[in-house]
C-alpha cells in the first residue's frame, strides 16, 4: 500500500473522532512541552553559568585560611605570600590582600556612609594578578603612596547612572581592627576602574582598593592571590600550596569550580529531563489505551479490510500511521509550547532572584543573571523524534493486536 | 469447461464451549469459469463456513481448496490475503462497507491495497460504479444510501480488482424482495458479461432459478446438485 494512502486513511480516521484524537494528542503535547521547557531552561542556565565562570581568570588561585572566618587556627601572614612565590614552581605572582572590617566610605563632605568592600592591596602586584581588569576610566595607577591614594571600583563611583566621585576627590574611610574606635582617614581618589563585570574571585566593581601599608593595624592576611604561569598548572599549584601549609589553608581554583558547576548542571538536567519524561510515558500509555479501544471498536472494519485482501502488515501500518501522526502533531505543538513555557519560567525565575537585603541602588542586571532558554536544533529534532518514537512504541501493541485478528472472527463481531 | 474452483473433502468444526461442533463434514464440488452457482441451505447448514473457506478467509480442518489449480492449504496467511485481493471478491449480507468512507472510497480500497496508480484507480472505481448503476451516487456515504444501493457498492467493490471468483453470502438477505431480485439479476448479468465465476450461498430458493447449478447443503454435507433445467 502506498504511504500516501495509508496516511490519508489514518488522517480520515483521526478526523472522525476529533475530541478523542485531540485529547490523546494533548497528552503528547504536554509530555514534549515538559521535556522541551526543562531542557531549554537547563541549557540556558548552563550557558549563563558557563559564561560567568569562563570570565574567571583561570590562572588565578585564591588561598584562604581553612574555615572561612579565618579567626580560629591558622592565620595567613604577609610572609606567606612571599614564600609561596619563592618556593612553589610555576607561580608568577603571589600577593596578599587584607579585608578592611566594617568599611564605611564617606564621600567628600558627606556624613552618609556607604558600605563597600575595602581591600588593602599592593597595587602593582594586584594589577599583575588581574591585568585585564585594571583599566582606568579615570586616573591611573598611583605612582607614589604619598597622599593616601585610593582606587574606586566602577559602581562605587557611579550610582543610578550618575557619576558620584571623580579623580582628586577626597574619600574618608574608617580603618580599624575592631569598630567603633578609629576615626576616618582621608584618601584621595587616584583612579576609577572601568566596569569589569561579574566573574572574578572578587567583584572589583563594588570594591575600593587602598595601599597595603594603610592596613598594617589589621592583624593577619585574609587572602593570598596567586597567579600561575599557565592556567593548566593551576590545580597542581593549588595542591602544592595546600601541602605547604599542611592542608591548613583552602584554595579556590576557578577551573575546578567550572568543572563542578558543569557536572552538577549535567546531573540536574538529566534528573529533571527524566522526571519530565514521565509525562511522555503517561502520554504514551494514553495512546495505547485509546488505540486499544479504537481497535476493539473497529474490529469489524479490520475484518472487512482483511476480507478484501489487506495483509496483516497493511493493518499494522494503518494503525501505526495513526500513532505516528499523533506523535508528530503532538511534538510539533509541544516544542513551541515548551519553549514558550520556558520563556515564562525563565523570566519569572530571574525576577525572583533579587537577593534579600541587596542594595536596591544597584540595578538588578548587575547582581543576578537572566536565564534565556536555549532551543537548539538538536533539542527540537530530539523532541520530535522522541514524541514519534514513544507514540509508535506504545501504539505497537494495539496495532499488532489489530493486525493479528482472525478475519472470520472479526467479520462476525457486532 | 476448465475448473476454476475446486473444493475437495472440506471438513471444518468449531469449538462451542468444550464440544466440537462440525460445520462442514466433507464437502467436494467444482466450479467452472463463468459458472453461476447457488449454494442453498437452511441456517446452520455450514453455508457461511463454506464461503469463508472457499474465499481463503479461513482454513479447513481437512480437505483442500484449489483456485486455478493452486492449493490454498500450501499458502501462508499473507499469500491467502493476496489471493483474496487478486482472485476473489466478497459480497456480504450486511454489505460490510466502511461507514466513514464514501461509496467511491469504499470501492477504491482494494485498488489501494493492490497499489494501483491514482489515475488507474480512479478510472477503474468509476467504471465498476457505472457498471452497477451508481456513478451519480458515488460521493455518498453508506448511511446516505438505500440497502440496495449499498449492496451495489459492495458488488462494485468485489468486482473492482477483476477477480475470477465472486463469493456472495446471503446477498439478498437484508433487502426486500424486489431489490433483492434486482441485485441477483445484476450479478447474473455481470457473470455473463465478465465471464466471472459466482458462488452465492443463500437460504432463499427463489435465487436458485437464475443459477447454472444449484448445490443443496444440509448439516455440513452436500445433499444434492441440480443443473439448470433439471429437477432435483
Interface residues (C-beta under 8 A of the other chain):
Chain A: X1 X2 X5 X9 X12 X13 X16 X300 X301 X303 X304 X305 X306 X307 X308 X309 X310 X311 X312 X313 X314 X407 X408 X411
Chain B: X52 X55 X57 X58 X77 X78 X81 X82 X84 X85 X86 X88 X90 X92 X96 X97 X98 X100 X101 X109 X110 X112 X113 X114 X115 X157 X161
